[in-house]
Amino acid sequence: MSDETPICSAKGCRVAAVWVLAWNNPKIHTPERRKTWVACDEHREHLSQFLGVRGFLKDVVPLAEWEQPEGSTG
């Protein structure tokens, strides 16, 4: 992530993100790979559920505490 404040990944939302949702699609990604979406407080649960029902969600971390693993991308 860049030094700019990330914007929530929810469609149409323009609010600053405060959460990182780390995910992985096991059909196309290696087990250690982490893709990321970012979320505001309002959309954290919705985005988590979207990824969770597909078995993709791996972790939800406050943005301030996120350290991106090597080989991962947003």
N, C-alpha and C positions, 0 to 999 in steps of 0.2 A: 504494500500500500504506500501511497505517496504521502508527502508531508501535508497535503491539503486535507481538510476534513471530509471524510467519506460520506456519501449520501446513501440513504437507505435503498436497498435493492428491490423493495416492493414496487410493483408497477405504479407509476404516477406519483410516488412519494418523493418529496424533495427535502425531507427533514434530515438533519445530521444523524448519522448512525452512531450508536453507542454499544452495539453488540456485534460480534463476529460469529457466524455460523459456519463451522468447518464441516465439509462434507466430501463424499467420495462415491462415485458410481462404480460398484465392484465389477460391472460388466465391461468397463472401458478403462478404469484406472488401476494402477498397482495398489496394494493394500496400504502402503505408507503415504500415498499421495493425498493431499488435501486441497480441495478447491474451497473458495470462500465466498459467502454472501455476507453483506453487512445489513444490520437492521436497526431501526429506531425502536424505542420502547413499545410503541403501538403495534408494530408489525413483527416483533420478535416471535411471538407465539404462532402467528399464522405461517410465517416462513419456516419455523421449526417443524410444525405439523406437516407442511407440504413435503419437506425433505424426509421427515420421520416415517411417514406412511409408505414411502418408497424404499426405506431401509438405507438411505443415503447419509443421514445426519450422524456425525461423529462427535461433535462437541459444540457447546455454546459458551463463549468467553467474553467478558467485558472488553471492549475495544482497547481500553487503556492497558490491559494485561496481555493482549495478544502478541505472540511472537511467532511469526510465520515459519513453519518448518522448511528446510531446504527442499527444493524440487516442487514446492507448492505454488499455486497461482490463484488469483482471484477470479 
